Amino acid sequence: MQICYIPPKEKYSRNNFLKSQMKRELAKFKDEKVQLRIAACMITIAVSQVNLYAKDLNLEKWKGNLDKKGTQILDIIQTVGYWIAIIAAAVDIIKNFKKQDIAGLFAVAFKYAALFGLLNGLPWFFELVGDLFNME
């Protein structure tokens, strides 16, 4: 049984050391399935060790930043989607008006209204479902 020694941070970086250690250990085995299983175990151990060093992680701050940036991206997508729906609906309505298809005018209007409703209604629906599972 070998004991794994992790040198101090100033001499080696932890990630490079783990990668070199993994390569040395995998070189001992010839079977690909065994190598894959050992690699998966080593990666799992390395990832779980990261949690030990995550003392300064502020999850609420990170979650707040993610919500803020996600809301900005959603606003951009909804604004662009709004104008694309307006322009595409206007083009389709003009095409149906030229054909004198009155029923087609209403179908196009309802189609784009439903598209716009989904674009803006899905985030609200996801929050509603999320609140059902939130036990606070």
C-alpha atoms as one frame of an Amber mdcrd trajectory, in Angstrom:
protein
   0.000   0.000   0.000   1.401   3.376  -0.997   0.852   6.557   0.948   0.143
   9.595  -1.179   2.061  12.692  -0.125   0.837  16.054  -1.399   3.701  18.560
  -1.460   3.237  22.139  -0.223   1.433  24.571  -2.511   4.449  26.761  -3.150
   6.392  23.897  -4.748   3.647  22.223  -6.873   0.122  23.050  -7.767  -2.366
  20.519  -6.436  -4.017  19.903  -9.809  -0.735  19.184 -11.615   0.326  16.833
  -8.850  -2.982  14.931  -8.988  -2.783  14.654 -12.783   0.763  13.308 -12.703
  -0.151  10.909  -9.882  -3.166   9.669 -11.863  -1.050   9.104 -14.995   1.545
   7.127 -13.015  -1.099   4.938 -11.406  -2.951   4.320 -14.676   0.268   3.280
 -16.418   0.421   0.256 -14.106  -2.755  -1.238 -15.589  -3.201  -2.491 -19.145
  -6.950  -3.206 -19.275  -8.964  -0.231 -20.573 -12.022  -0.957 -18.400  -9.870
  -1.071 -15.291  -8.147   2.169 -16.318 -11.513   3.845 -16.851 -12.799   2.755
 -13.442  -9.630   3.871 -11.685  -9.700   7.225 -13.496 -13.332   7.744 -12.483
 -12.510   6.950  -8.853  -9.499   9.276  -8.850 -11.501  12.121 -10.386 -14.283
  11.591  -7.851 -11.786  11.722  -4.993 -10.089  14.811  -6.423 -13.395  16.625
  -6.882 -14.592  15.700  -3.402 -11.329  17.012  -1.954 -12.051  20.422  -3.458
 -14.931  20.802  -1.000 -12.503  20.610   1.896 -10.710  23.710   0.637 -13.860
  25.690  -0.219 -14.058  27.497   3.123 -14.500  30.947   1.614 -17.323  29.936
  -0.726 -20.366  32.126  -0.116 -23.184  30.205  -1.759 -25.814  32.909  -1.240
 -23.633  35.552  -2.909 -22.887  33.211  -5.816 -26.571  32.349  -6.177 -27.516
  36.043  -6.113 -24.969  36.842  -8.832 -26.243  33.952 -10.944 -29.856  35.149
 -10.556 -28.843  38.698 -11.471 -26.964  37.682 -14.625 -29.654  35.150 -15.586
 -32.337  37.821 -15.271 -30.324  40.159 -17.504 -29.950  37.446 -20.149 -33.664
  36.592 -19.906 -34.589  40.261 -20.377 -32.434  40.439 -23.503 -33.943  37.242
 -24.910 -37.485  38.434 -24.184 -36.863  41.841 -25.790 -35.323  40.330 -28.914
 -38.078  37.700 -29.062 -40.729  40.418 -28.732 -39.417  42.358 -31.718 -38.854
  39.235 -33.812 -42.447  38.159 -33.101 -43.802  41.612 -33.993 -41.876  41.791
 -37.274 -42.598  38.189 -38.296 -46.279  38.591 -37.411 -46.497  41.798 -39.457
 -44.920  40.084 -42.467 -47.267  37.089 -42.207 -50.310  39.329 -41.736 -49.389
  41.347 -44.826 -48.960  38.115 -46.829 -52.379  36.843 -45.702 -53.964  40.245
 -46.338 -52.665  40.176 -49.912 -54.242  36.731 -50.334 -57.463  38.112 -48.770
 -57.395  35.311 -46.212 -59.190  36.786 -43.181 -59.181  33.507 -41.233 -55.444
  33.288 -41.842 -54.997  36.746 -40.325 -56.480  35.619 -37.024 -54.521  32.357
 -37.098 -51.248  34.265 -37.562 -52.132  36.730 -34.821 -52.975  33.946 -32.361
 -49.867  31.960 -33.327 -47.530  34.852 -32.547 -49.496  35.838 -29.444 -49.088
  32.266 -28.135 -45.366  32.338 -28.971 -44.926  35.615 -27.111 -46.992  34.322
 -24.186 -44.773  31.231 -23.895 -41.626  33.319 -24.105 -42.752  35.482 -21.192
 -44.851  32.927 -19.302 -42.342  30.091 -18.939 -40.075  31.868 -16.432 -43.121
  32.713 -14.297 -44.322  29.095 -14.515 -40.897  27.739 -13.521 -40.834  30.057
 -10.484 -44.330  28.884  -9.551 -43.311  25.222  -9.718 -40.054  26.002  -7.857
 -42.033  27.641  -5.053 -44.065  24.450  -4.650 -40.901  22.547  -3.739 -39.321
  25.311  -1.658 -39.828  24.365   2.000 -38.744  27.663   3.584
